[in-house]
């Protein structure tokens, strides 16, 4: 897995056949164990922090894509997007796309000018809907 990291992001496309699966499994397993131990001790703040770390984990993204596209019994069935991922290159692109997606970041506000009764314009902003 010859991938360079910069703040948990890849600089080049993921090469699926070069992934060190043993290391990825170890990273995810260790993080799961840390979450379990924190929950067991009742440290809910740490649990939440570790869960966020898991969601942003590159190794977790790799293993998730592998499970859905190679291991899962329904791997040949298209999802709601009507896409089936079959090639290693497509799996690498999917990993990169999923890992760069940040649903917790708000979309920019759109500035709209509303006419006032005196002829001037009043600025207003609204958040465009991201769901259909």
N, C-alpha and C positions, 0 to 999 in steps of 0.2 A: 504494500500500500504506500506508494510514493506520492504522498500528498503533503503540501506545505500548509501549515495552519497560521492564521492571523486572527486572533480573538475568536476562536472557534469557528472560523470560516475557511473554506478551501480557496486556494488561489487558482487552481486548475481543475479541470473536470475530473471527477472521481473515476479511477480505473478499476472497474468491478473485479476483474480477475486478479488484481494485485492486492486486494484487501487482505490484511492479516486478521482473519476471523477469530483466531484464538485470543488475540489482544482485545478485539472489540467485545467478545463475549466476557472476557475478564473485567473490562472496564464497566460494562453494564451490570454484571453480577456484583461487583464491589459496591457500586452505587445503590443497588437494591438492598444490599446488606446494611449499608449505612442508613438508609431510610427505615428499614425494619428496626434497627437498634434505637434510632431516635424516637420512633413511635412507641417502642417498648418502654423507654425511659420517660415518656410523656413530654418530650421536648417538641411541642407542636410547631414552634417557630422554625426549628431546625428541619423538621419534616417538610414544611412548606418550601423552605429554601432548597432542600435537596430535590424535591419534586420539580421545581423550576429548573434546576440544573439538569435533571434527567430529560426534561422536555427540550432543552437546548443542546443536548449531547449529540455529537456527531456519530459516536458509536451506536447510540440508541436508534438514530435515524437509519444507519446502515442495517442493523439487525431487523428493524421493522420492515424495511423494504424487502429484505431477503425473505422474511417470513411470509409476506403477502405475495411476492412474485415467484418464489421457488418452492417453499416448504408447504404452504397452505394447499389443501385439497382443491380449493376453488381458484387456483392460480390461473387457469385458462379462461375464466369467466370474466367478461367485461363488467366494470362497475357502472355507477351512474354517469360517469364521464365517457362511457363507451370505449375505453382504452384498455388494451391488454399489453402488458410489458413482457417481452419475451427475450430480448437480446441483452447481453451484458452492457453494451453502450447505453441502451435505453434505461437500464437500471441505474447506471451511474448518473445519467441526466436527471432521473427522478430523485435520487438522493440529493443532488445539488439543488434542485428546485424546492424540495421540501425543506431542506436545511436553511435556505435563504428566505423562506416564508416566515414572516413575523406577525401573526394575528394580534398580538398584544400591542402593536404600534398603531396609533390612530392615523386615519387617513387625513390629509391636509384639509383645512376648512376652505370652502368655496366662498369667495367674496361676491356679494350681490348688492347693487345699489337700488334702493327703493325711492321713488319720487315722493317728495313731501308736498304739502299744500302750498308752500311759498315758492315752489319751483326748483328748490335745491334737491340734492340727492342725499339720502341717508344710507351709510354703509351698513350692511348686515351680513352675517355669515351663517352657514349651516353645514352640517356634516352630511355629505352625500351617502346614500345607502349603499353598502357593499353587497347586500343580498338582493337578488332579483326583485 
